[in-house]
Amino acid sequence: MELKNRKLRAMITLLLFLSILYSPSYVATGYSADLEITIDSSGFVTIQGTTDYPDLLAKNTEIYTSKEQSFWLLNITKNEIFSDFVFTLTLPETSEVNYVKSSGSVIISEELGNLVVKGLGKNESFSLIVQYKTQKILEQEEILGFDFITILLMICIVVLIILFFVVLIFADKQKKPTSSQLKEEGKEINLRGLNERQKQIVKLLMESKRALTQTDIQRELNIPKAAVSRNIRGLELKGLVEKEQIGMSNLIRLKKP
């Protein structure tokens, strides 16, 4: 009888030990983590600390960051349950945070010129998503904006200079007589219908600004005397020149209006 009681007590003790050993209250409910996370200005992430989650710790990795236009995005998401986690995220110097999404609770503060995001949670998955912009990008945007304005001003200046010279050239052309007309003392002389020697005679009289003898015209233009007389006669008939006889010489001048 006593032997049976001893066996019964031993069985009860064994059952109690097994129930305590395999009780859910003594079984781990998930992973744990105490992490220090830093990001440099180039988007490289370093995760240090203690955790039993495999391959969570990393050094200078880009697997958790991406960039779209001027914004960086940090995304560390683990779907497994963590019984507890604590993290401190240090962003690059002079960063600006657009938004933070995290499991658990988070606070944002500034320490030594860096934005710091601290968070903790229990019995939930670990998730940390932060969108931010670095000061380097902000400065580049300001420089690009400044460069755009500078280039635009330079283009405007170049266009104005070109227009100025175009106006000058056009005005100069307006001042200069064309090959078909000349101006002398406010009088416009139409050269159309004149032969080449008649045009030469008219231009010579205008440049001389005085009456010339037929001999002067012959010598200056190096044309035969007969050709000079014939062409002067043609200019007289067209009403462009007039002849005045002084002694044995004829003075030729442009006819006044």
VEXLO-658544 format. One line per field, with one value per residue: residue number from 1; residue in three letters; chain; x, y, z of N, C-alpha, C in turn. Coordinates in Angstrom, 2 decimals. Each point is the difference from the previous one (the first is absolute). Layout:
n = [NUM,...]
res = [ALA,...]
chain = [A,...]
nc1 = [X,...]
nc2 = [Y,...]
nc3 = [Z,...]
cac1 = [X,...]
cac2 = [Y,...]
cac3 = [Z,...]
cc1 = [X,...]
cc2 = [Y,...]
cc3 = [Z,...]
This chain:
n = [1,2,3,4,5,6,7,8,9,10,11,12,13,14,15,16,17,18,19,20,21,22,23,24,25,26,27,28,29,30,31,32,33,34,35,36,37,38,39,40,41,42,43,44,45,46,47,48,49,50,51,52,53,54,55,56,57,58,59,60,61,62,63,64,65,66,67,68,69,70,71,72,73,74,75,76,77,78,79,80,81,82,83,84,85,86,87,88,89,90,91,92,93,94,95,96,97,98,99,100,101,102,103,104,105,106,107,108,109,110,111,112,113,114,115,116,117,118,119,120,121,122,123,124,125,126,127,128,129,130,131,132,133,134,135,136,137,138,139,140,141,142,143,144,145,146,147,148,149,150,151,152,153,154,155,156,157,158,159,160,161,162,163,164,165,166,167,168,169,170,171,172,173,174,175,176,177,178,179,180,181,182,183,184,185,186,187,188,189,190,191,192,193,194,195,196,197,198,199,200,201,202,203,204,205,206,207,208,209,210,211,212,213,214,215,216,217,218,219,220,221,222,223,224,225,226,227,228,229,230,231,232,233,234,235,236,237,238,239,240,241,242,243,244,245,246,247,248,249,250,251,252,253,254,255,256,257]
res = [MET,GLU,LEU,LYS,ASN,ARG,LYS,LEU,ARG,ALA,MET,ILE,THR,LEU,LEU,LEU,PHE,LEU,SER,ILE,LEU,TYR,SER,PRO,SER,TYR,VAL,ALA,THR,GLY,TYR,SER,ALA,ASP,LEU,GLU,ILE,THR,ILE,ASP,SER,SER,GLY,PHE,VAL,THR,ILE,GLN,GLY,THR,THR,ASP,TYR,PRO,ASP,LEU,LEU,ALA,LYS,ASN,THR,GLU,ILE,TYR,THR,SER,LYS,GLU,GLN,SER,PHE,TRP,LEU,LEU,ASN,ILE,THR,LYS,ASN,GLU,ILE,PHE,SER,ASP,PHE,VAL,PHE,THR,LEU,THR,LEU,PRO,GLU,THR,SER,GLU,VAL,ASN,TYR,VAL,LYS,SER,SER,GLY,SER,VAL,ILE,ILE,SER,GLU,GLU,LEU,GLY,ASN,LEU,VAL,VAL,LYS,GLY,LEU,GLY,LYS,ASN,GLU,SER,PHE,SER,LEU,ILE,VAL,GLN,TYR,LYS,THR,GLN,LYS,ILE,LEU,GLU,GLN,GLU,GLU,ILE,LEU,GLY,PHE,ASP,PHE,ILE,THR,ILE,LEU,LEU,MET,ILE,CYS,ILE,VAL,VAL,LEU,ILE,ILE,LEU,PHE,PHE,VAL,VAL,LEU,ILE,PHE,ALA,ASP,LYS,GLN,LYS,LYS,PRO,THR,SER,SER,GLN,LEU,LYS,GLU,GLU,GLY,LYS,GLU,ILE,ASN,LEU,ARG,GLY,LEU,ASN,GLU,ARG,GLN,LYS,GLN,ILE,VAL,LYS,LEU,LEU,MET,GLU,SER,LYS,ARG,ALA,LEU,THR,GLN,THR,ASP,ILE,GLN,ARG,GLU,LEU,ASN,ILE,PRO,LYS,ALA,ALA,VAL,SER,ARG,ASN,ILE,ARG,GLY,LEU,GLU,LEU,LYS,GLY,LEU,VAL,GLU,LYS,GLU,GLN,ILE,GLY,MET,SER,ASN,LEU,ILE,ARG,LEU,LYS,LYS,PRO]
chain = [A,A,A,A,A,A,A,A,A,A,A,A,A,A,A,A,A,A,A,A,A,A,A,A,A,A,A,A,A,A,A,A,A,A,A,A,A,A,A,A,A,A,A,A,A,A,A,A,A,A,A,A,A,A,A,A,A,A,A,A,A,A,A,A,A,A,A,A,A,A,A,A,A,A,A,A,A,A,A,A,A,A,A,A,A,A,A,A,A,A,A,A,A,A,A,A,A,A,A,A,A,A,A,A,A,A,A,A,A,A,A,A,A,A,A,A,A,A,A,A,A,A,A,A,A,A,A,A,A,A,A,A,A,A,A,A,A,A,A,A,A,A,A,A,A,A,A,A,A,A,A,A,A,A,A,A,A,A,A,A,A,A,A,A,A,A,A,A,A,A,A,A,A,A,A,A,A,A,A,A,A,A,A,A,A,A,A,A,A,A,A,A,A,A,A,A,A,A,A,A,A,A,A,A,A,A,A,A,A,A,A,A,A,A,A,A,A,A,A,A,A,A,A,A,A,A,A,A,A,A,A,A,A,A,A,A,A,A,A,A,A,A,A,A,A,A,A,A,A,A,A,A,A,A,A,A,A]
nc1 = [0.83,0.99,0.35,-1.27,-0.05,1.15,-0.42,-1.12,0.72,0.78,-1.08,-0.60,1.15,0.12,-1.30,0.17,1.13,-0.63,-1.05,0.90,0.71,-1.13,-0.11,-1.06,-0.22,0.63,-0.82,1.13,-0.55,1.25,0.47,1.21,0.04,1.26,-0.45,1.19,-0.79,0.95,-0.21,0.88,0.66,0.65,-0.69,1.25,-0.52,0.21,-0.20,0.11,0.50,-1.08,-0.09,-1.08,-0.36,-0.06,1.28,-0.44,1.05,0.44,0.93,-0.24,-1.29,-0.38,-0.15,0.19,0.78,-0.77,0.14,-0.92,0.52,-0.48,-0.88,0.54,-0.05,-0.14,0.17,-0.13,-0.46,-0.33,-0.57,1.11,-0.57,0.13,0.50,1.14,-0.04,1.22,-0.18,1.17,-0.67,1.24,-0.63,0.35,1.10,-0.70,-0.52,-0.95,-0.81,-0.43,0.23,-0.59,0.14,-0.52,0.27,-0.85,0.74,-0.02,1.18,-0.06,1.31,0.71,1.07,0.73,-1.10,-0.28,-0.90,-0.62,-0.28,-0.72,0.02,-1.17,-0.05,-1.19,0.33,0.84,-0.31,1.22,-0.36,0.89,-0.83,1.04,-0.68,1.15,0.49,1.16,0.77,0.80,-1.11,-0.34,1.29,0.02,-1.19,0.54,1.11,-0.78,-0.78,1.10,0.52,-1.22,-0.12,1.23,-0.25,-1.19,0.63,0.94,-0.98,-0.69,1.14,0.28,-1.28,0.09,1.19,-0.50,-1.10,0.86,0.83,-1.07,-0.43,1.24,0.09,-1.23,0.29,1.16,-0.70,-0.87,1.13,0.56,0.32,-1.01,0.27,-1.32,0.48,0.20,0.56,-0.37,0.41,-0.46,0.68,-1.01,1.08,-0.91,0.71,-1.26,0.28,1.02,0.88,0.95,0.34,-1.29,-0.10,1.12,-0.53,-1.22,0.53,0.77,-1.07,-0.65,0.99,0.09,-1.35,0.39,-0.05,-0.04,1.17,-0.30,1.04,-0.52,-1.19,0.52,0.74,-1.02,-0.81,1.01,-0.85,-0.26,0.55,-0.08,0.42,0.91,0.25,0.03,0.67,0.78,0.00,0.20,0.91,0.41,-0.17,0.62,0.58,1.11,0.53,0.80,0.08,1.18,-0.05,1.26,0.11,1.09,-0.36,-0.48,-0.67,0.17,-1.27,-0.30,-1.10,-0.17,-0.68]
nc2 = [-1.20,0.00,-1.11,-0.35,0.41,-0.60,-1.04,0.08,0.23,-1.00,-0.68,0.33,-0.26,-1.11,-0.26,0.37,-0.70,-1.03,0.14,0.11,-1.06,-0.57,0.68,0.56,0.17,-1.18,0.04,0.25,1.20,0.33,0.78,0.39,1.33,0.38,0.94,0.25,0.85,0.03,1.17,-0.24,1.06,-1.15,-0.14,-0.13,-1.18,0.32,-1.28,0.53,-0.81,-0.39,-1.17,-0.74,1.13,-1.01,0.33,0.43,-0.37,1.21,0.09,1.29,-0.19,-0.31,-1.19,0.89,0.56,0.97,0.46,0.94,0.49,0.91,-1.02,-0.24,-1.33,-0.04,-1.29,-0.14,-1.03,-0.53,-0.95,-0.61,-0.68,1.20,-0.76,0.55,1.29,0.44,1.21,0.40,0.85,0.08,1.09,0.19,0.68,0.91,-1.19,-0.15,-0.31,-0.78,-1.28,-0.51,-1.26,-0.41,-1.30,-0.18,0.63,1.21,0.53,1.28,-0.01,0.99,-0.64,1.01,0.66,-1.18,-0.30,-0.30,-1.21,0.04,-1.34,-0.54,-1.30,-0.63,-1.26,0.47,0.10,-0.09,1.27,0.48,0.99,0.57,1.06,0.29,1.19,-0.19,0.70,-1.02,-0.75,0.52,-0.06,-1.25,-0.15,0.60,-0.77,-1.09,0.42,0.25,-1.18,-0.48,0.73,-0.39,-1.24,0.11,0.62,-0.95,-0.90,0.61,0.05,-1.27,-0.32,0.75,-0.57,-1.19,0.27,0.40,-1.03,-0.78,0.71,-0.07,-1.28,-0.20,0.72,-0.68,-1.10,0.43,0.27,-1.17,0.74,-0.51,-1.11,0.09,0.50,1.31,0.52,1.21,0.49,-1.14,-0.06,-0.73,-0.63,-0.22,-1.10,-0.34,-0.83,0.14,0.28,-0.89,0.57,0.04,-1.21,-0.33,0.67,-0.51,-1.21,0.23,0.50,-1.05,-0.86,0.65,-0.01,-0.03,1.02,-0.88,0.19,-0.04,0.86,0.63,-0.06,0.40,0.90,0.35,-0.07,0.69,0.86,-0.41,1.06,-0.74,-1.01,0.87,0.56,-1.22,-0.46,1.08,-0.10,-1.31,0.38,0.89,-0.91,-0.73,1.20,-0.74,0.49,1.03,0.68,0.49,0.82,-0.22,1.04,-0.71,0.04,-1.21,0.67,-1.20,0.18,-0.58,-0.31,1.21,-0.48]
nc3 = [0.00,0.84,-0.65,0.03,1.26,0.19,-0.68,0.72,1.16,-0.40,-0.35,1.18,0.66,-0.73,0.21,1.29,0.00,-0.63,0.82,1.00,-0.44,-0.32,1.11,-0.69,1.28,-0.23,-1.05,-0.66,0.02,-0.14,-1.02,0.29,0.18,0.11,-0.84,-0.55,-0.63,-0.92,-0.58,-0.99,-0.46,-0.21,1.12,0.48,0.34,1.28,0.30,1.21,0.94,0.68,-0.60,0.17,-0.69,-0.84,-0.19,1.18,0.73,-0.35,-0.95,-0.14,0.20,-1.22,0.60,0.97,-0.93,-0.41,-1.23,0.18,-1.14,0.83,0.11,1.20,-0.14,1.35,-0.29,1.32,-0.65,1.17,-0.71,0.44,0.99,0.55,0.96,-0.39,-0.31,-0.09,-0.53,-0.47,-0.78,-0.49,-0.43,-1.30,0.12,0.67,0.36,-0.91,1.01,-0.98,0.26,1.13,-0.39,1.17,0.18,0.99,0.87,-0.56,0.20,-0.42,0.05,0.48,-0.44,0.44,-0.38,0.57,-0.92,1.14,-0.49,1.13,0.14,0.40,0.21,0.16,-0.18,-0.90,-1.28,-0.50,0.02,-0.85,-0.34,-0.60,-0.34,-0.60,0.19,-0.62,0.83,-0.31,0.03,1.20,0.34,-0.49,0.63,1.09,-0.13,-0.21,1.03,0.73,-0.37,0.20,1.10,0.36,-0.40,0.63,1.01,-0.07,-0.16,0.98,0.69,-0.34,0.26,1.12,0.23,-0.34,0.73,0.95,-0.28,0.05,1.06,0.53,-0.34,0.46,1.11,0.04,-0.25,0.94,0.71,-0.30,-1.04,-0.62,-0.71,0.30,1.21,-0.11,1.12,-0.33,1.23,0.52,-1.12,-0.31,-0.40,-0.89,0.20,0.18,-0.94,0.91,-0.97,-0.05,-1.18,-0.28,0.53,-0.69,-1.04,0.23,0.27,-1.09,-0.61,0.50,-0.25,-1.18,0.03,-1.26,-0.74,-1.00,-0.54,-1.29,-0.01,1.08,-0.56,-1.15,0.68,0.79,-1.04,-0.61,-0.56,-1.22,-0.64,-1.10,0.76,0.50,-1.19,-0.53,1.06,-0.04,-1.34,0.21,0.89,-0.95,-0.95,0.92,-0.12,-0.10,-1.09,0.27,-1.13,0.41,-1.06,0.33,-0.80,-0.10,1.30,0.14,0.91,0.55,0.36,1.21,-0.66,0.44,1.07]
cac1 = [-0.83,0.92,0.70,-0.94,-0.10,1.22,-0.07,-1.02,0.56,1.03,-0.69,-0.60,1.11,0.45,-1.03,0.08,1.22,-0.21,-0.99,0.69,1.01,-0.63,-1.07,0.17,0.53,1.45,0.50,0.24,-1.05,0.53,1.38,0.25,1.04,0.41,0.76,0.51,-0.05,0.52,0.00,0.89,-0.57,-0.13,-1.06,0.47,-0.58,0.71,-0.86,0.79,-0.75,-0.22,-1.26,0.04,-0.56,1.15,0.45,-0.54,1.14,0.67,0.93,0.12,-0.81,-0.97,-1.22,-1.15,-0.25,-0.22,-0.11,-0.90,0.21,0.86,-0.32,0.49,-0.96,0.53,-1.08,0.42,-1.25,0.08,-1.39,-0.07,-0.35,1.06,-0.55,0.30,1.07,0.37,0.95,0.35,0.40,0.67,0.01,1.15,-0.02,-0.88,-1.07,-1.37,-0.88,-1.32,-0.92,0.51,-1.00,0.69,-0.75,0.35,-0.08,1.25,0.18,1.05,0.73,1.24,1.17,1.26,-0.21,-0.60,-1.33,0.03,-1.32,0.06,-1.25,-0.05,-1.25,-0.05,-0.91,-0.45,1.06,0.89,-0.12,0.49,0.01,0.29,0.32,0.74,0.79,1.24,0.35,0.79,-0.95,-0.62,0.95,0.07,-1.20,0.15,1.01,-0.61,-0.93,0.81,0.61,-1.05,-0.27,1.19,0.01,-1.10,0.42,1.04,-0.67,-0.69,1.01,0.52,-1.06,-0.07,1.19,-0.21,-1.02,0.62,0.83,-0.89,-0.58,1.07,0.29,-1.16,0.01,1.12,-0.41,-0.97,0.72,0.80,-0.78,0.15,0.68,-0.90,-0.30,0.97,-0.55,0.97,-0.59,-1.43,-0.65,0.17,0.28,-0.31,0.99,-0.57,-0.03,1.30,1.03,1.03,0.81,-0.81,-0.01,1.31,0.08,-0.86,0.66,1.17,-0.45,-0.48,1.15,0.82,-0.77,0.27,-0.10,1.21,0.07,-0.02,1.37,0.13,-0.76,0.73,1.20,-0.34,-0.63,0.83,-0.82,0.24,-0.65,-1.27,-0.93,-0.40,-0.95,-1.26,-0.74,-0.47,-1.18,-1.10,-0.40,-0.72,-1.34,-0.75,-0.19,0.81,1.14,-0.10,1.29,0.23,1.22,0.84,1.13,0.08,-0.31,-1.36,-0.11,-1.11,-0.42,-1.32,-1.06,-0.71,-1.44]
cac2 = [1.20,1.15,0.06,0.57,1.44,0.64,0.07,0.99,1.34,0.25,0.30,1.34,0.98,0.05,0.71,1.42,0.55,0.12,1.06,1.29,0.18,0.28,0.98,1.14,1.19,-0.09,-0.12,1.32,0.37,0.65,0.49,1.24,0.80,1.29,0.35,1.34,0.08,1.27,0.15,1.09,0.88,-0.72,-0.98,-1.28,-0.25,-0.88,-0.43,-0.64,-0.28,-1.42,-0.56,-1.41,-0.14,-0.29,0.91,1.36,0.91,0.20,1.13,0.68,-0.69,0.82,-0.77,0.60,1.37,0.28,1.44,0.41,1.45,0.58,-0.59,-1.31,-0.79,-1.12,-0.97,-1.23,-0.66,-1.43,-0.41,-0.88,0.67,0.28,0.14,1.40,0.60,1.39,0.44,1.41,0.28,1.30,0.41,0.84,1.38,1.00,-0.61,0.42,-1.17,0.23,-0.74,-1.19,-1.02,-1.05,-0.76,0.50,1.46,0.67,1.43,0.59,1.05,0.43,-0.19,0.42,0.39,-1.09,-0.46,-1.35,-0.61,-1.08,-0.72,-1.28,-0.72,-1.34,-0.99,0.39,-0.03,1.17,0.77,1.38,0.63,1.43,0.75,1.20,0.70,0.48,1.39,-0.01,0.07,1.32,0.97,-0.23,0.57,1.46,0.33,-0.20,1.11,1.19,-0.16,0.18,1.45,0.61,-0.35,0.72,1.40,0.08,-0.13,1.27,1.01,-0.31,0.34,1.46,0.45,-0.34,0.92,1.33,0.05,-0.10,1.33,0.87,-0.36,0.41,1.46,0.37,-0.27,1.03,1.25,-0.12,-0.12,-1.26,0.12,0.62,1.38,0.74,1.22,1.10,1.21,-0.20,-0.36,-1.40,-0.12,-1.34,-0.44,-0.99,0.42,0.56,-1.00,-0.04,1.23,1.09,-0.17,0.42,1.46,0.54,-0.26,0.85,1.37,0.04,-0.09,1.21,1.10,1.24,-0.17,-0.52,0.14,-1.27,-0.53,-0.61,-1.26,-0.94,-0.42,-0.77,-1.28,-0.67,-0.42,0.88,1.31,-0.10,-0.71,0.93,0.96,-0.69,-0.38,1.23,0.42,-0.86,0.39,1.27,-0.30,-0.60,1.02,-0.29,0.92,1.21,0.41,1.44,0.28,1.08,0.08,-1.11,-1.24,-0.24,-0.53,-0.92,-0.17,-0.61,0.99,0.25,-0.25]
cac3 = [0.00,0.06,-1.29,-0.97,0.28,-0.49,-1.47,-0.35,0.23,-1.03,-1.26,0.11,-0.08,-1.38,-0.77,0.34,-0.61,-1.44,-0.26,0.19,-1.06,-1.29,0.15,-0.93,0.66,0.06,-1.36,-0.60,-0.96,-1.19,0.03,0.73,-0.65,0.56,-1.20,-0.33,-1.46,-0.52,-1.46,-0.43,-1.02,-1.26,0.11,0.53,1.31,0.93,1.11,1.06,1.21,0.31,-0.46,-0.38,-1.34,-0.88,-1.07,0.12,0.15,-1.30,-0.04,-1.31,-0.99,-0.73,-0.24,0.70,-0.45,-1.42,-0.26,-1.08,-0.19,1.04,1.29,0.40,0.75,0.79,0.26,0.70,0.38,0.28,0.28,1.16,1.26,0.97,1.35,0.34,-0.80,0.27,-1.03,-0.14,-1.38,-0.17,-1.41,-0.35,0.49,-0.62,-0.80,0.25,-0.05,-0.60,0.86,0.68,0.32,0.75,0.99,1.32,0.17,-0.36,0.26,-0.83,0.71,-0.65,0.85,-0.62,-1.39,-0.75,0.39,0.57,0.17,0.97,0.07,0.72,-0.16,0.58,-0.57,-1.33,-1.00,0.02,-1.24,0.10,-1.32,0.15,-1.23,0.41,-1.02,0.60,-0.29,-1.23,-1.11,0.05,-0.53,-1.45,-0.61,0.01,-1.02,-1.32,-0.21,-0.25,-1.32,-1.01,-0.09,-0.61,-1.43,-0.63,-0.13,-1.04,-1.30,-0.27,-0.33,-1.34,-0.96,-0.09,-0.74,-1.41,-0.52,-0.10,-1.20,-1.16,-0.19,-0.51,-1.41,-0.80,-0.08,-0.87,-1.38,-0.37,-0.26,-1.21,-1.22,-0.72,-1.30,-0.99,0.34,0.79,0.58,0.03,0.57,0.18,-1.25,-0.37,-1.43,-0.47,-0.97,-0.91,-1.40,-0.41,-0.28,1.02,-0.02,0.53,1.45,0.50,-0.07,1.07,1.28,0.09,0.29,1.38,0.90,-0.14,0.58,-0.75,-1.46,-0.64,-1.45,-0.70,0.07,1.34,0.01,-0.86,0.69,1.20,-0.34,-1.01,-1.14,-1.15,0.02,-0.72,0.86,1.04,-0.58,-0.34,1.21,0.65,-0.77,0.43,1.35,-0.14,-0.49,1.11,1.02,1.18,0.07,-0.82,-0.54,0.00,-0.76,0.50,-0.93,-0.93,0.73,0.48,1.37,0.13,1.40,0.15,-0.14,1.25,-0.13]
cc1 = [0.86,0.75,-0.88,-0.12,1.23,-0.03,-1.01,0.53,1.05,-0.64,-0.61,1.07,0.50,-0.98,0.03,1.21,-0.17,-0.99,0.61,0.96,-0.63,-1.19,0.23,0.59,1.50,0.61,0.18,-1.04,0.54,1.43,0.09,1.14,0.22,1.02,0.42,0.12,0.51,-0.03,0.96,-0.64,-0.16,-1.04,0.44,-0.45,0.90,-0.94,0.87,-0.90,-0.10,-1.38,0.18,-0.66,1.16,0.23,-0.62,1.12,0.74,0.91,0.09,-0.74,-0.99,-1.34,-1.23,-0.34,-0.23,-0.21,-0.91,0.01,0.89,-0.22,0.63,-1.09,0.73,-1.16,0.60,-1.28,0.24,-1.39,-0.13,-0.26,1.26,-0.66,0.28,1.13,0.17,0.99,0.24,0.54,0.60,0.10,1.23,-0.17,-0.92,-1.01,-1.34,-0.90,-1.34,-1.07,0.71,-1.18,0.73,-1.00,0.48,-0.17,1.36,-0.02,1.17,0.64,1.25,1.14,1.26,-0.16,-0.61,-1.42,0.09,-1.44,0.17,-1.37,0.13,-1.36,0.10,-1.04,-0.63,1.17,0.81,-0.09,0.45,0.14,0.15,0.30,0.65,0.75,1.24,0.26,0.80,-0.90,-0.67,0.92,0.12,-1.21,0.09,0.99,-0.58,-0.96,0.75,0.62,-1.02,-0.29,1.17,0.04,-1.09,0.36,1.05,-0.61,-0.69,0.99,0.54,-1.03,-0.09,1.19,-0.17,-1.02,0.58,0.83,-0.84,-0.62,1.03,0.27,-1.14,-0.03,1.11,-0.35,-1.00,0.68,0.76,-0.89,0.24,0.69,-0.87,-0.36,1.10,-0.67,1.10,-0.72,-1.52,-0.73,0.31,0.16,-0.22,0.97,-0.55,-0.09,1.28,0.94,1.12,0.83,-0.78,-0.09,1.33,0.13,-0.81,0.67,1.22,-0.39,-0.49,1.17,0.84,-0.66,0.35,-0.13,1.35,-0.05,-0.06,1.38,0.25,-0.68,0.72,1.22,-0.31,-0.54,0.76,-0.86,0.22,-0.81,-1.37,-1.05,-0.49,-1.06,-1.34,-0.82,-0.48,-1.23,-1.21,-0.51,-0.75,-1.43,-0.88,-0.22,0.81,1.19,-0.30,1.40,0.07,1.32,0.70,1.25,-0.07,-0.40,-1.48,0.06,-1.26,-0.30,-1.35,-1.05,-0.76,-1.49,-0.78]
cc2 = [1.25,0.17,0.63,1.51,0.76,0.14,1.07,1.41,0.35,0.38,1.40,1.09,0.17,0.77,1.50,0.67,0.22,1.12,1.39,0.29,0.42,0.94,1.18,1.23,-0.01,-0.16,1.39,0.29,0.67,0.46,1.24,0.75,1.29,0.56,1.47,0.06,1.37,-0.04,1.13,0.76,-0.67,-1.11,-1.36,-0.13,-0.95,-0.30,-0.77,-0.24,-1.48,-0.42,-1.48,-0.24,-0.19,1.08,1.39,1.02,0.09,1.21,0.52,-0.76,0.97,-0.70,0.63,1.40,0.04,1.50,0.25,1.51,0.52,-0.63,-1.38,-0.71,-1.15,-0.92,-1.27,-0.65,-1.50,-0.44,-0.91,0.81,0.16,0.16,1.39,0.49,1.46,0.42,1.50,0.20,1.40,0.30,0.84,1.43,0.87,-0.62,0.63,-1.22,0.39,-0.76,-1.22,-0.93,-1.15,-0.76,0.45,1.51,0.62,1.45,0.48,1.14,0.37,-0.14,0.33,0.27,-1.08,-0.26,-1.45,-0.47,-1.18,-0.67,-1.28,-0.64,-1.38,-0.84,0.46,-0.07,1.28,0.70,1.44,0.56,1.50,0.59,1.32,0.58,0.56,1.44,0.10,0.12,1.36,1.06,-0.15,0.60,1.52,0.44,-0.12,1.12,1.28,-0.05,0.23,1.48,0.71,-0.25,0.76,1.46,0.17,-0.12,1.29,1.09,-0.22,0.38,1.51,0.56,-0.26,0.95,1.41,0.12,-0.11,1.36,0.96,-0.26,0.46,1.52,0.49,-0.21,1.03,1.31,-0.05,-0.09,-1.34,0.26,0.70,1.43,0.58,1.24,1.04,1.26,-0.13,-0.38,-1.45,-0.08,-1.45,-0.37,-1.03,0.58,0.60,-1.15,0.14,1.28,1.19,-0.07,0.46,1.51,0.63,-0.17,0.89,1.44,0.11,0.00,1.26,1.19,1.36,-0.29,-0.46,0.27,-1.38,-0.65,-0.66,-1.36,-1.05,-0.55,-0.90,-1.38,-0.79,-0.59,0.99,1.29,-0.05,-0.68,0.91,0.96,-0.67,-0.30,1.23,0.52,-0.84,0.38,1.33,-0.24,-0.62,0.98,-0.22,0.94,1.22,0.47,1.53,0.27,1.22,0.02,-1.15,-1.33,-0.04,-0.58,-0.85,-0.15,-0.71,1.09,0.14,-0.20,1.30]
cc3 = [0.00,-1.29,-1.07,0.21,-0.51,-1.52,-0.45,0.18,-1.06,-1.34,0.03,-0.12,-1.42,-0.88,0.28,-0.65,-1.50,-0.34,0.17,-1.14,-1.31,0.09,-0.94,0.65,0.09,-1.38,-0.59,-1.06,-1.24,0.19,0.88,-0.69,0.76,-1.00,-0.01,-1.52,-0.43,-1.52,-0.35,-1.15,-1.35,0.06,0.51,1.46,0.80,1.17,0.99,1.20,0.27,-0.47,-0.29,-1.35,-0.98,-1.05,0.07,0.14,-1.32,0.10,-1.44,-1.09,-0.65,-0.18,0.65,-0.50,-1.51,-0.15,-1.18,-0.08,1.13,1.36,0.16,0.78,0.70,0.34,0.60,0.53,0.16,0.46,1.22,1.28,0.87,1.37,0.56,-0.91,0.41,-1.09,0.12,-1.41,-0.07,-1.49,-0.29,0.52,-0.84,-0.96,0.36,-0.17,-0.59,0.78,0.59,0.26,0.70,0.84,1.38,0.06,-0.29,0.48,-0.87,0.80,-0.79,0.99,-0.79,-1.50,-0.87,0.50,0.45,0.21,0.96,0.09,0.79,-0.23,0.62,-0.73,-1.31,-0.97,0.06,-1.36,0.26,-1.42,0.20,-1.38,0.41,-1.20,0.67,-0.41,-1.28,-1.20,-0.03,-0.59,-1.52,-0.70,-0.05,-1.06,-1.39,-0.31,-0.32,-1.40,-1.10,-0.20,-0.67,-1.49,-0.73,-0.20,-1.09,-1.38,-0.37,-0.41,-1.42,-1.07,-0.18,-0.79,-1.49,-0.63,-0.18,-1.27,-1.27,-0.31,-0.56,-1.48,-0.89,-0.16,-0.92,-1.46,-0.47,-0.34,-1.32,-1.23,-0.67,-1.32,-1.03,0.36,0.87,0.54,0.06,0.43,0.06,-1.26,-0.34,-1.52,-0.41,-1.11,-0.98,-1.42,-0.50,-0.33,1.02,0.04,0.51,1.53,0.60,0.04,1.13,1.36,0.19,0.34,1.44,0.99,-0.04,0.67,-0.61,-1.49,-0.55,-1.50,-0.63,0.03,1.35,0.04,-0.82,0.74,1.21,-0.35,-1.06,-1.13,-1.15,0.07,-0.65,0.87,1.12,-0.53,-0.26,1.25,0.78,-0.70,0.41,1.38,-0.01,-0.43,1.10,1.15,1.25,0.15,-0.84,-0.36,0.00,-0.69,0.58,-0.86,-0.99,0.64,0.37,1.42,0.10,1.50,0.01,-0.03,1.31,-0.21,-0.20]
